[in-house]
Amino acid sequence: MNEKGARRIPSAGPSITQAEIDLVSQAIKDGWGSKMSYYIDIFTEEFSNYIGYKYCLPTSHCTDAIHLAMLTLNLNPEDEVIVPDMTWVASAAPVIYVGAKPVLVDVDSDSWCITASQIEKSITKNTKAVVVVDLLGNMPEWDEILDVCRKNNLFIIEDASEGIGAKYKGNLAGTFGDISLFSFNATKLIMSGQGGMLCTNNQDLYNSAKLMSHHGMDKPKDGKGKYYWSDVLGFNYGWTNIQAALALAQLRRINELLEYKKWLFDEYQKRLSGIPNLKLSPSTDNVDHTYWITTALLKNYGIKKEDFKVMLDEYAIDMRPLFYPLSAMPPFKNYVKKNMRDQNPITYELSDYGICLPNGNNLSEDDVDYICYHFKNALGAS
């Protein structure tokens, strides 16, 4: 077992092998000029094959991909987009970027994801789309959500940035949306420091997003036409060849990375399962959870997430709190009612007591022993 303060156990960390080092080194050496997009193109092709969507657009961040998805919908100020209240802020912020209104709804107590019933009761004549988040490696009841969205002609944006590799009834996360989105930032299962992907089977949506992703410029055909000409006002959302090379090596190891996350969850489960009224990373029967991050609720112990983090900080363990409700944050105050804790009780309870255990890809059994020892002590359950 580690001695107190021997080294800090971070909340996250990548798995870097010789495969990543070799591909990135190669990209640094030859990924220029005529090969300026070589690794981007290969990664895009292999990612498209993995997910099974025909059109995939790499972006510098997943937030950029979500922004582009919103832009393709041509939303007006009165238009509404339903978003789960329990999610990372980037799932909802782009709704405001484009001038539309986010409608923040509660989540399911078992999956922590948005539900069909919450979507259905929030639909108005102004509802145009729903952002469905595959939260923390988990997934919602997609069949029910698809039924409601199809019945009401709602566009589905699937934020699968935390769910890559998860499955609902055998179907991969990211294969349910009209547009699906992925993240490759430094904490994700597949990581490249930063990066994102917009995926769709709709060529028109893809072309629209692609045009806006690079200053609204389209390449001249056969060398003819105007260079540096913007057909629309666009953005600078391009990715780099070097990051793509890193992500490519990670994608080719995805099964290994998924196996590690399951191993880590099982190790936590073995050591913490004896603690009364403590449940780790809840899921449902239809979902193959990736356990991208192992979570726990401390409600029955009356310990708030911020206090628990401080308790573990003393032993150099980075125990991250769960997300805050979006509806509690100042940027969303003009889009919510005053009684959001009453309106979205599950979200607020999860946020009050939810914590994320360290999930780095380089944790050993000794590290897990150390984490769980101090976890139990902090709960008074040792």
C-alpha positions as YAML, in Angstrom:
chain: A
units: angstrom
residues:
- id: 1
  name: MET
  ca: [0.00, 0.00, 0.00]
- id: 2
  name: ASN
  ca: [1.23, 3.52, -0.82]
- id: 3
  name: GLU
  ca: [2.41, 5.67, 2.05]
- id: 4
  name: LYS
  ca: [0.46, 8.82, 2.69]
- id: 5
  name: GLY
  ca: [1.63, 11.52, 0.30]
- id: 6
  name: ALA
  ca: [3.97, 9.18, -1.63]
- id: 7
  name: ARG
  ca: [2.52, 10.38, -4.91]
- id: 8
  name: ARG
  ca: [-0.69, 12.02, -5.97]
- id: 9
  name: ILE
  ca: [-3.22, 9.68, -7.56]
- id: 10
  name: PRO
  ca: [-4.82, 11.75, -10.32]
- id: 11
  name: SER
  ca: [-8.47, 11.63, -11.30]
- id: 12
  name: ALA
  ca: [-7.56, 10.62, -14.85]
- id: 13
  name: GLY
  ca: [-4.59, 9.73, -17.02]
- id: 14
  name: PRO
  ca: [-3.91, 8.24, -20.45]
- id: 15
  name: SER
  ca: [-2.54, 4.89, -21.52]
- id: 16
  name: ILE
  ca: [0.45, 5.67, -23.73]
- id: 17
  name: THR
  ca: [2.33, 2.79, -25.33]
- id: 18
  name: GLN
  ca: [4.97, 2.50, -28.02]
- id: 19
  name: ALA
  ca: [2.18, 2.39, -30.60]
- id: 20
  name: GLU
  ca: [1.18, 5.98, -29.76]
- id: 21
  name: ILE
  ca: [4.78, 7.16, -29.59]
- id: 22
  name: ASP
  ca: [5.62, 5.65, -32.99]
- id: 23
  name: LEU
  ca: [2.59, 7.04, -34.83]
- id: 24
  name: VAL
  ca: [2.92, 10.52, -33.33]
- id: 25
  name: SER
  ca: [6.66, 10.56, -34.09]
- id: 26
  name: GLN
  ca: [5.90, 9.59, -37.67]
- id: 27
  name: ALA
  ca: [3.29, 12.34, -37.95]
- id: 28
  name: ILE
  ca: [5.74, 14.90, -36.62]
- id: 29
  name: LYS
  ca: [8.32, 13.82, -39.19]
- id: 30
  name: ASP
  ca: [6.21, 13.43, -42.31]
- id: 31
  name: GLY
  ca: [2.73, 14.84, -41.63]
- id: 32
  name: TRP
  ca: [3.20, 18.06, -43.58]
- id: 33
  name: GLY
  ca: [2.74, 19.40, -47.10]
- id: 34
  name: SER
  ca: [1.00, 16.83, -49.23]
- id: 35
  name: LYS
  ca: [0.48, 14.69, -46.10]
- id: 36
  name: MET
  ca: [-0.92, 17.52, -43.96]
- id: 37
  name: SER
  ca: [-4.17, 15.61, -43.43]
- id: 38
  name: TYR
  ca: [-2.86, 12.06, -43.87]
- id: 39
  name: TYR
  ca: [-3.42, 10.86, -40.29]
- id: 40
  name: ILE
  ca: [-6.66, 12.81, -39.98]
- id: 41
  name: ASP
  ca: [-7.99, 11.03, -43.05]
- id: 42
  name: ILE
  ca: [-6.93, 7.58, -41.83]
- id: 43
  name: PHE
  ca: [-8.41, 8.14, -38.38]
- id: 44
  name: THR
  ca: [-11.65, 9.44, -39.88]
- id: 45
  name: GLU
  ca: [-11.97, 6.38, -42.10]
- id: 46
  name: GLU
  ca: [-11.24, 3.92, -39.31]
- id: 47
  name: PHE
  ca: [-13.54, 5.73, -36.88]
- id: 48
  name: SER
  ca: [-16.32, 5.73, -39.47]
- id: 49
  name: ASN
  ca: [-15.85, 1.98, -39.90]
- id: 50
  name: TYR
  ca: [-15.94, 1.44, -36.13]
- id: 51
  name: ILE
  ca: [-19.10, 3.48, -35.53]
- id: 52
  name: GLY
  ca: [-20.80, 2.57, -38.79]
- id: 53
  name: TYR
  ca: [-21.79, 6.09, -39.85]
- id: 54
  name: LYS
  ca: [-21.03, 7.10, -43.40]
- id: 55
  name: TYR
  ca: [-19.94, 10.69, -42.80]
- id: 56
  name: CYS
  ca: [-17.53, 11.68, -40.02]
- id: 57
  name: LEU
  ca: [-16.11, 15.17, -39.53]
- id: 58
  name: PRO
  ca: [-13.14, 15.62, -37.18]
- id: 59
  name: THR
  ca: [-13.06, 18.81, -35.12]
- id: 60
  name: SER
  ca: [-10.67, 20.45, -32.68]
- id: 61
  name: HIS
  ca: [-13.04, 19.81, -29.76]
- id: 62
  name: CYS
  ca: [-16.29, 17.94, -29.22]
- id: 63
  name: THR
  ca: [-17.81, 21.28, -28.19]
- id: 64
  name: ASP
  ca: [-17.11, 22.45, -31.73]
- id: 65
  name: ALA
  ca: [-18.88, 19.38, -33.09]
- id: 66
  name: ILE
  ca: [-21.94, 20.09, -30.93]
- id: 67
  name: HIS
  ca: [-21.91, 23.73, -32.06]
- id: 68
  name: LEU
  ca: [-21.80, 22.65, -35.71]
- id: 69
  name: ALA
  ca: [-24.65, 20.20, -35.09]
- id: 70
  name: MET
  ca: [-26.78, 23.03, -33.68]
- id: 71
  name: LEU
  ca: [-25.89, 25.29, -36.59]
- id: 72
  name: THR
  ca: [-27.07, 22.71, -39.14]
- id: 73
  name: LEU
  ca: [-30.57, 22.90, -37.59]
- id: 74
  name: ASN
  ca: [-30.97, 26.61, -38.43]
- id: 75
  name: LEU
  ca: [-32.61, 27.25, -35.06]
- id: 76
  name: ASN
  ca: [-34.51, 30.46, -34.30]
- id: 77
  name: PRO
  ca: [-34.63, 32.35, -30.97]
- id: 78
  name: GLU
  ca: [-38.01, 30.84, -30.08]
- id: 79
  name: ASP
  ca: [-36.85, 27.27, -30.82]
- id: 80
  name: GLU
  ca: [-36.22, 24.90, -27.93]
- id: 81
  name: VAL
  ca: [-33.76, 22.04, -27.49]
- id: 82
  name: ILE
  ca: [-34.28, 19.55, -24.66]
- id: 83
  name: VAL
  ca: [-31.09, 18.69, -22.74]
- id: 84
  name: PRO
  ca: [-30.52, 16.63, -19.57]
- id: 85
  name: ASP
  ca: [-29.79, 18.78, -16.53]
- id: 86
  name: MET
  ca: [-27.16, 16.26, -15.41]
- id: 87
  name: THR
  ca: [-24.36, 16.55, -17.96]
- id: 88
  name: TRP
  ca: [-21.18, 18.43, -18.79]
- id: 89
  name: VAL
  ca: [-21.88, 22.06, -19.70]
- id: 90
  name: ALA
  ca: [-20.78, 21.63, -23.33]
- id: 91
  name: SER
  ca: [-23.84, 19.46, -24.03]
- id: 92
  name: ALA
  ca: [-26.04, 22.52, -23.59]
- id: 93
  name: ALA
  ca: [-23.96, 25.66, -24.09]
- id: 94
  name: PRO
  ca: [-24.03, 25.46, -27.93]
- id: 95
  name: VAL
  ca: [-27.83, 25.71, -27.82]
- id: 96
  name: ILE
  ca: [-27.31, 29.20, -26.43]
- id: 97
  name: TYR
  ca: [-24.45, 29.89, -28.85]
- id: 98
  name: VAL
  ca: [-26.90, 29.66, -31.75]
- id: 99
  name: GLY
  ca: [-29.55, 31.75, -30.00]
- id: 100
  name: ALA
  ca: [-32.02, 28.98, -29.13]
- id: 101
  name: LYS
  ca: [-33.40, 27.97, -25.74]
- id: 102
  name: PRO
  ca: [-32.17, 24.96, -23.73]
- id: 103
  name: VAL
  ca: [-34.87, 23.13, -21.79]
- id: 104
  name: LEU
  ca: [-33.17, 21.33, -18.90]
- id: 105
  name: VAL
  ca: [-34.90, 18.15, -17.76]
- id: 106
  name: ASP
  ca: [-34.39, 15.52, -15.08]
- id: 107
  name: VAL
  ca: [-32.68, 12.17, -15.51]
- id: 108
  name: ASP
  ca: [-33.32, 8.55, -14.56]
- id: 109
  name: SER
  ca: [-32.28, 7.38, -11.08]
- id: 110
  name: ASP
  ca: [-30.88, 4.10, -12.45]
- id: 111
  name: SER
  ca: [-28.96, 5.18, -15.55]
- id: 112
  name: TRP
  ca: [-28.48, 8.87, -14.66]
- id: 113
  name: CYS
  ca: [-29.40, 9.57, -18.30]
- id: 114
  name: ILE
  ca: [-32.33, 11.41, -19.87]
- id: 115
  name: THR
  ca: [-35.62, 9.51, -20.19]
- id: 116
  name: ALA
  ca: [-38.37, 9.33, -22.79]
- id: 117
  name: SER
  ca: [-40.95, 10.47, -20.24]
- id: 118
  name: GLN
  ca: [-38.96, 13.59, -19.37]
- id: 119
  name: ILE
  ca: [-38.60, 14.39, -23.07]
- id: 120
  name: GLU
  ca: [-42.27, 13.81, -23.79]
- id: 121
  name: LYS
  ca: [-43.60, 15.99, -20.99]
- id: 122
  name: SER
  ca: [-41.25, 18.83, -22.01]
- id: 123
  name: ILE
  ca: [-42.27, 19.01, -25.67]
- id: 124
  name: THR
  ca: [-43.92, 22.24, -26.84]
- id: 125
  name: LYS
  ca: [-44.76, 23.62, -30.26]
- id: 126
  name: ASN
  ca: [-41.27, 25.17, -30.26]
- id: 127
  name: THR
  ca: [-39.31, 21.98, -29.52]
- id: 128
  name: LYS
  ca: [-37.01, 21.14, -32.41]
- id: 129
  name: ALA
  ca: [-34.38, 18.76, -31.05]
- id: 130
  name: VAL
  ca: [-33.15, 16.69, -28.12]
- id: 131
  name: VAL
  ca: [-29.60, 16.23, -26.89]
- id: 132
  name: VAL
  ca: [-29.30, 12.70, -25.49]
- id: 133
  name: VAL
  ca: [-26.13, 12.13, -23.45]
- id: 134
  name: ASP
  ca: [-24.51, 8.72, -22.93]
- id: 135
  name: LEU
  ca: [-23.33, 9.74, -19.49]
- id: 136
  name: LEU
  ca: [-20.08, 8.53, -17.91]
- id: 137
  name: GLY
  ca: [-19.92, 5.38, -20.05]
- id: 138
  name: ASN
  ca: [-23.59, 4.56, -19.54]
- id: 139
  name: MET
  ca: [-26.59, 4.79, -21.90]
- id: 140
  name: PRO
  ca: [-30.31, 5.54, -21.58]
- id: 141
  name: GLU
  ca: [-33.30, 3.45, -22.70]
- id: 142
  name: TRP
  ca: [-32.85, 4.29, -26.35]
- id: 143
  name: ASP
  ca: [-35.86, 2.39, -27.75]
- id: 144
  name: GLU
  ca: [-38.26, 4.50, -25.70]
- id: 145
  name: ILE
  ca: [-36.47, 7.73, -26.60]
- id: 146
  name: LEU
  ca: [-36.48, 6.91, -30.32]
- id: 147
  name: ASP
  ca: [-40.23, 6.21, -30.21]
- id: 148
  name: VAL
  ca: [-41.00, 9.57, -28.59]
- id: 149
  name: CYS
  ca: [-38.69, 11.53, -30.89]
- id: 150
  name: ARG
  ca: [-40.00, 9.91, -34.06]
- id: 151
  name: LYS
  ca: [-43.60, 10.41, -33.00]
- id: 152
  name: ASN
  ca: [-42.93, 14.10, -32.40]
- id: 153
  name: ASN
  ca: [-40.56, 14.66, -35.33]
- id: 154
  name: LEU
  ca: [-37.68, 15.70, -33.08]
- id: 155
  name: PHE
  ca: [-34.10, 15.78, -34.30]
- id: 156
  name: ILE
  ca: [-31.75, 13.70, -32.11]
- id: 157
  name: ILE
  ca: [-28.25, 14.85, -31.28]
- id: 158
  name: GLU
  ca: [-26.47, 12.03, -29.44]
- id: 159
  name: ASP
  ca: [-23.66, 13.27, -27.24]
- id: 160
  name: ALA
  ca: [-21.61, 10.08, -27.05]
- id: 161
  name: SER
  ca: [-18.45, 11.86, -25.90]
- id: 162
  name: GLU
  ca: [-18.40, 9.85, -22.66]
- id: 163
  name: GLY
  ca: [-19.92, 6.69, -24.07]
- id: 164
  name: ILE
  ca: [-17.65, 5.37, -26.80]
- id: 165
  name: GLY
  ca: [-17.59, 1.58, -26.66]
- id: 166
  name: ALA
  ca: [-20.80, 1.27, -24.61]
- id: 167
  name: LYS
  ca: [-23.70, -0.70, -26.12]
- id: 168
  name: TYR
  ca: [-27.47, -0.59, -25.85]
- id: 169
  name: LYS
  ca: [-29.02, -3.92, -26.88]
- id: 170
  name: GLY
  ca: [-25.82, -4.68, -28.78]
- id: 171
  name: ASN
  ca: [-25.69, -1.34, -30.62]
- id: 172
  name: LEU
  ca: [-22.78, 1.01, -30.03]
- id: 173
  name: ALA
  ca: [-23.10, 4.39, -28.39]
- id: 174
  name: GLY
  ca: [-23.08, 7.01, -31.10]
- id: 175
  name: THR
  ca: [-25.28, 5.02, -33.51]
- id: 176
  name: PHE
  ca: [-28.65, 6.42, -32.40]
- id: 177
  name: GLY
  ca: [-28.50, 10.11, -33.26]
- id: 178
  name: ASP
  ca: [-29.35, 11.91, -36.47]
- id: 179
  name: ILE
  ca: [-26.02, 13.49, -35.60]
- id: 180
  name: SER
  ca: [-23.73, 11.83, -33.05]
- id: 181
  name: LEU
  ca: [-20.75, 13.42, -31.36]
- id: 182
  name: PHE
  ca: [-17.56, 12.15, -29.75]
- id: 183
  name: SER
  ca: [-14.72, 13.61, -27.70]
- id: 184
  name: PHE
  ca: [-11.04, 12.73, -27.61]
- id: 185
  name: ASN
  ca: [-9.92, 15.13, -24.90]
- id: 186
  name: ALA
  ca: [-7.27, 14.15, -22.37]
- id: 187
  name: THR
  ca: [-9.65, 12.33, -20.01]
- id: 188
  name: LYS
  ca: [-11.65, 10.29, -22.52]
- id: 189
  name: LEU
  ca: [-11.37, 6.59, -23.29]
- id: 190
  name: ILE
  ca: [-9.69, 7.40, -26.63]
- id: 191
  name: MET
  ca: [-7.68, 10.54, -26.19]
- id: 192
  name: SER
  ca: [-5.59, 12.89, -28.26]
- id: 193
  name: GLY
  ca: [-5.26, 15.79, -25.82]
- id: 194
  name: GLN
  ca: [-8.16, 17.51, -27.57]
- id: 195
  name: GLY
  ca: [-10.40, 16.58, -30.46]
- id: 196
  name: GLY
  ca: [-13.91, 15.68, -31.46]
- id: 197
  name: MET
  ca: [-15.96, 14.03, -34.18]
- id: 198
  name: LEU
  ca: [-19.35, 14.76, -35.75]
- id: 199
  name: CYS
  ca: [-20.97, 11.68, -37.31]
- id: 200
  name: THR
  ca: [-24.08, 11.36, -39.47]
- id: 201
  name: ASN
  ca: [-25.56, 9.40, -42.35]
- id: 202
  name: ASN
  ca: [-27.10, 12.56, -43.80]
- id: 203
  name: GLN
  ca: [-24.82, 13.95, -46.50]
- id: 204
  name: ASP
  ca: [-26.47, 17.39, -46.54]
- id: 205
  name: LEU
  ca: [-25.96, 17.83, -42.80]
- id: 206
  name: TYR
  ca: [-22.37, 16.66, -43.13]
- id: 207
  name: ASN
  ca: [-21.66, 19.07, -46.00]
- id: 208
  name: SER
  ca: [-23.19, 21.95, -44.06]
- id: 209
  name: ALA
  ca: [-21.15, 21.19, -40.94]
- id: 210
  name: LYS
  ca: [-17.97, 20.68, -42.97]
- id: 211
  name: LEU
  ca: [-18.37, 24.02, -44.73]
- id: 212
  name: MET
  ca: [-18.84, 25.88, -41.46]
- id: 213
  name: SER
  ca: [-15.97, 24.06, -39.75]
- id: 214
  name: HIS
  ca: [-13.32, 25.82, -41.88]
- id: 215
  name: HIS
  ca: [-14.25, 29.49, -42.23]
- id: 216
  name: GLY
  ca: [-17.09, 28.71, -44.63]
- id: 217
  name: MET
  ca: [-14.58, 27.87, -47.35]
- id: 218
  name: ASP
  ca: [-14.97, 25.05, -49.85]
- id: 219
  name: LYS
  ca: [-11.93, 23.79, -51.76]
- id: 220
  name: PRO
  ca: [-11.88, 24.67, -55.45]
- id: 221
  name: LYS
  ca: [-12.72, 21.71, -57.69]
- id: 222
  name: ASP
  ca: [-9.89, 20.43, -59.89]
- id: 223
  name: GLY
  ca: [-7.76, 23.43, -58.97]
- id: 224
  name: LYS
  ca: [-10.27, 25.86, -60.45]
- id: 225
  name: GLY
  ca: [-12.19, 28.50, -58.56]
- id: 226
  name: LYS
  ca: [-11.52, 30.92, -55.74]
- id: 227
  name: TYR
  ca: [-9.11, 30.21, -52.91]
- id: 228
  name: TYR
  ca: [-9.55, 31.83, -49.50]
- id: 229
  name: TRP
  ca: [-13.19, 32.58, -50.34]
- id: 230
  name: SER
  ca: [-15.84, 32.19, -47.64]
- id: 231
  name: ASP
  ca: [-19.28, 31.24, -48.91]
- id: 232
  name: VAL
  ca: [-20.69, 31.54, -45.37]
- id: 233
  name: LEU
  ca: [-19.38, 32.85, -42.08]
- id: 234
  name: GLY
  ca: [-17.65, 29.84, -40.59]
- id: 235
  name: PHE
  ca: [-15.34, 28.82, -37.77]
- id: 236
  name: ASN
  ca: [-11.81, 27.53, -37.26]
- id: 237
  name: TYR
  ca: [-12.65, 24.06, -35.96]
- id: 238
  name: GLY
  ca: [-10.00, 21.99, -37.68]
- id: 239
  name: TRP
  ca: [-8.01, 19.23, -35.98]
- id: 240
  name: THR
  ca: [-4.26, 18.53, -36.26]
- id: 241
  name: ASN
  ca: [-2.48, 15.68, -37.95]
- id: 242
  name: ILE
  ca: [-0.40, 14.99, -34.84]
- id: 243
  name: GLN
  ca: [-3.46, 14.69, -32.59]
- id: 244
  name: ALA
  ca: [-5.11, 12.42, -35.16]
- id: 245
  name: ALA
  ca: [-2.08, 10.12, -35.13]
- id: 246
  name: LEU
  ca: [-2.34, 9.81, -31.35]
- id: 247
  name: ALA
  ca: [-6.08, 9.12, -31.54]
- id: 248
  name: LEU
  ca: [-5.53, 6.58, -34.31]
- id: 249
  name: ALA
  ca: [-3.17, 4.54, -32.13]
- id: 250
  name: GLN
  ca: [-5.71, 4.72, -29.29]
- id: 251
  name: LEU
  ca: [-8.61, 3.65, -31.53]
- id: 252
  name: ARG
  ca: [-6.66, 0.60, -32.64]
- id: 253
  name: ARG
  ca: [-6.33, -0.33, -28.94]
- id: 254
  name: ILE
  ca: [-9.95, 0.35, -27.99]
- id: 255
  name: ASN
  ca: [-10.72, -3.18, -26.83]
- id: 256
  name: GLU
  ca: [-7.70, -3.15, -24.55]
- id: 257
  name: LEU
  ca: [-8.72, 0.24, -23.14]
- id: 258
  name: LEU
  ca: [-12.27, -0.96, -22.54]
- id: 259
  name: GLU
  ca: [-10.99, -4.09, -20.81]
- id: 260
  name: TYR
  ca: [-8.90, -1.97, -18.47]
- id: 261
  name: LYS
  ca: [-11.90, 0.17, -17.47]
- id: 262
  name: LYS
  ca: [-13.92, -2.96, -16.71]
- id: 263
  name: TRP
  ca: [-10.98, -4.36, -14.70]
- id: 264
  name: LEU
  ca: [-10.75, -1.13, -12.70]
- id: 265
  name: PHE
  ca: [-14.48, -1.11, -11.96]
- id: 266
  name: ASP
  ca: [-14.33, -4.75, -10.85]
- id: 267
  name: GLU
  ca: [-11.39, -3.99, -8.54]
- id: 268
  name: TYR
  ca: [-13.32, -1.11, -6.94]
- id: 269
  name: GLN
  ca: [-16.41, -3.30, -6.69]
- id: 270
  name: LYS
  ca: [-14.51, -6.10, -4.94]
- id: 271
  name: ARG
  ca: [-13.10, -3.77, -2.31]
- id: 272
  name: LEU
  ca: [-16.14, -1.55, -1.74]
- id: 273
  name: SER
  ca: [-19.08, -3.94, -2.22]
- id: 274
  name: GLY
  ca: [-19.24, -4.67, 1.50]
- id: 275
  name: ILE
  ca: [-20.07, -1.06, 2.37]
- id: 276
  name: PRO
  ca: [-23.78, -0.87, 3.22]
- id: 277
  name: ASN
  ca: [-25.99, 1.22, 0.89]
- id: 278
  name: LEU
  ca: [-23.17, 2.08, -1.49]
- id: 279
  name: LYS
  ca: [-23.73, 1.44, -5.18]
- id: 280
  name: LEU
  ca: [-21.09, 1.94, -7.83]
- id: 281
  name: SER
  ca: [-21.81, 3.04, -11.42]
- id: 282
  name: PRO
  ca: [-25.48, 2.07, -11.75]
- id: 283
  name: SER
  ca: [-26.67, 0.67, -15.05]
- id: 284
  name: THR
  ca: [-29.63, -1.12, -16.60]
- id: 285
  name: ASP
  ca: [-30.13, -4.58, -18.08]
- id: 286
  name: ASN
  ca: [-30.07, -3.36, -21.69]
- id: 287
  name: VAL
  ca: [-26.73, -1.55, -21.43]
- id: 288
  name: ASP
  ca: [-23.13, -2.74, -21.62]
- id: 289
  name: HIS
  ca: [-21.53, -0.02, -19.46]
- id: 290
  name: THR
  ca: [-17.92, 0.94, -20.24]
- id: 291
  name: TYR
  ca: [-17.24, 2.20, -16.71]
- id: 292
  name: TRP
  ca: [-15.30, 5.07, -18.27]
- id: 293
  name: ILE
  ca: [-15.54, 6.60, -14.81]
- id: 294
  name: THR
  ca: [-16.53, 4.58, -11.75]
- id: 295
  name: THR
  ca: [-19.00, 6.59, -9.66]
- id: 296
  name: ALA
  ca: [-20.61, 6.32, -6.24]
- id: 297
  name: LEU
  ca: [-23.39, 8.07, -4.31]
- id: 298
  name: LEU
  ca: [-22.74, 9.11, -0.70]
- id: 299
  name: LYS
  ca: [-26.32, 10.09, 0.16]
- id: 300
  name: ASN
  ca: [-26.78, 7.43, 2.84]
- id: 301
  name: TYR
  ca: [-23.70, 8.71, 4.60]
- id: 302
  name: GLY
  ca: [-24.78, 12.35, 4.52]
- id: 303
  name: ILE
  ca: [-21.46, 13.49, 3.07]
- id: 304
  name: LYS
  ca: [-21.57, 16.13, 0.36]
- id: 305
  name: LYS
  ca: [-19.31, 15.60, -2.65]
- id: 306
  name: GLU
  ca: [-17.17, 18.69, -1.99]
- id: 307
  name: ASP
  ca: [-16.48, 17.62, 1.59]
- id: 308
  name: PHE
  ca: [-15.57, 14.09, 0.54]
- id: 309
  name: LYS
  ca: [-13.13, 15.44, -2.06]
- id: 310
  name: VAL
  ca: [-11.36, 17.45, 0.66]
- id: 311
  name: MET
  ca: [-11.17, 14.39, 2.89]
- id: 312
  name: LEU
  ca: [-9.44, 12.35, 0.17]
- id: 313
  name: ASP
  ca: [-7.22, 15.27, -0.90]
- id: 314
  name: GLU
  ca: [-5.45, 14.88, 2.45]
- id: 315
  name: TYR
  ca: [-4.13, 11.55, 1.19]
- id: 316
  name: ALA
  ca: [-3.20, 12.82, -2.29]
- id: 317
  name: ILE
  ca: [-6.19, 11.12, -3.92]
- id: 318
  name: ASP
  ca: [-7.97, 13.19, -6.56]
- id: 319
  name: MET
  ca: [-11.60, 12.22, -5.98]
- id: 320
  name: ARG
  ca: [-13.65, 14.38, -8.36]
- id: 321
  name: PRO
  ca: [-17.22, 15.50, -7.58]
- id: 322
  name: LEU
  ca: [-20.01, 14.69, -10.01]
- id: 323
  name: PHE
  ca: [-21.30, 17.44, -12.31]
- id: 324
  name: TYR
  ca: [-23.42, 20.28, -10.96]
- id: 325
  name: PRO
  ca: [-26.92, 20.71, -12.41]
- id: 326
  name: LEU
  ca: [-26.77, 23.01, -15.40]
- id: 327
  name: SER
  ca: [-29.90, 24.71, -14.12]
- id: 328
  name: ALA
  ca: [-28.00, 25.82, -10.99]
- id: 329
  name: MET
  ca: [-25.34, 27.67, -12.97]
- id: 330
  name: PRO
  ca: [-25.46, 31.43, -13.71]
- id: 331
  name: PRO
  ca: [-25.23, 31.10, -17.54]
- id: 332
  name: PHE
  ca: [-28.55, 29.24, -17.59]
- id: 333
  name: LYS
  ca: [-30.51, 31.42, -15.15]
- id: 334
  name: ASN
  ca: [-32.57, 33.04, -17.92]
- id: 335
  name: TYR
  ca: [-33.73, 29.65, -19.22]
- id: 336
  name: VAL
  ca: [-34.95, 27.98, -16.03]
- id: 337
  name: LYS
  ca: [-37.63, 28.31, -13.37]
- id: 338
  name: LYS
  ca: [-36.90, 29.20, -9.76]
- id: 339
  name: ASN
  ca: [-37.78, 25.79, -8.33]
- id: 340
  name: MET
  ca: [-35.41, 23.60, -10.36]
- id: 341
  name: ARG
  ca: [-34.46, 21.46, -7.36]
- id: 342
  name: ASP
  ca: [-38.15, 20.50, -7.09]
- id: 343
  name: GLN
  ca: [-38.53, 20.12, -10.85]
- id: 344
  name: ASN
  ca: [-35.41, 17.97, -11.34]
- id: 345
  name: PRO
  ca: [-34.99, 16.24, -7.96]
- id: 346
  name: ILE
  ca: [-32.95, 13.28, -9.20]
- id: 347
  name: THR
  ca: [-30.38, 15.52, -10.89]
- id: 348
  name: TYR
  ca: [-29.94, 17.62, -7.75]
- id: 349
  name: GLU
  ca: [-29.64, 14.61, -5.46]
- id: 350
  name: LEU
  ca: [-27.06, 12.99, -7.74]
- id: 351
  name: SER
  ca: [-25.12, 16.23, -7.85]
- id: 352
  name: ASP
  ca: [-25.20, 16.71, -4.08]
- id: 353
  name: TYR
  ca: [-23.80, 13.27, -3.27]
- id: 354
  name: GLY
  ca: [-22.19, 11.90, -6.44]
- id: 355
  name: ILE
  ca: [-18.45, 11.37, -6.69]
- id: 356
  name: CYS
  ca: [-16.09, 10.01, -9.37]
- id: 357
  name: LEU
  ca: [-13.35, 7.66, -8.28]
- id: 358
  name: PRO
  ca: [-9.89, 7.98, -9.86]
- id: 359
  name: ASN
  ca: [-10.06, 6.42, -13.32]
- id: 360
  name: GLY
  ca: [-6.60, 6.85, -14.79]
- id: 361
  name: ASN
  ca: [-5.34, 4.19, -17.16]
- id: 362
  name: ASN
  ca: [-2.18, 3.58, -15.13]
- id: 363
  name: LEU
  ca: [-3.61, 2.58, -11.74]
- id: 364
  name: SER
  ca: [-2.26, -0.59, -10.16]
- id: 365
  name: GLU
  ca: [-3.85, -2.96, -7.66]
- id: 366
  name: ASP
  ca: [-1.79, -1.26, -4.95]
- id: 367
  name: ASP
  ca: [-3.22, 2.09, -6.02]
- id: 368
  name: VAL
  ca: [-6.76, 0.72, -5.85]
- id: 369
  name: ASP
  ca: [-6.02, -0.73, -2.39]
- id: 370
  name: TYR
  ca: [-4.79, 2.66, -1.24]
- id: 371
  name: ILE
  ca: [-7.79, 4.52, -2.70]
- id: 372
  name: CYS
  ca: [-10.33, 2.10, -1.23]
- id: 373
  name: TYR
  ca: [-8.64, 2.03, 2.19]
- id: 374
  name: HIS
  ca: [-9.00, 5.79, 2.55]
- id: 375
  name: PHE
  ca: [-12.42, 5.77, 0.88]
- id: 376
  name: LYS
  ca: [-13.69, 3.41, 3.59]
- id: 377
  name: ASN
  ca: [-12.04, 5.40, 6.36]
- id: 378
  name: ALA
  ca: [-13.62, 8.61, 5.11]
- id: 379
  name: LEU
  ca: [-17.05, 6.96, 5.23]
- id: 380
  name: GLY
  ca: [-16.35, 5.45, 8.61]
- id: 381
  name: ALA
  ca: [-16.87, 2.03, 7.04]
- id: 382
  name: SER
  ca: [-13.46, 0.45, 7.52]
...
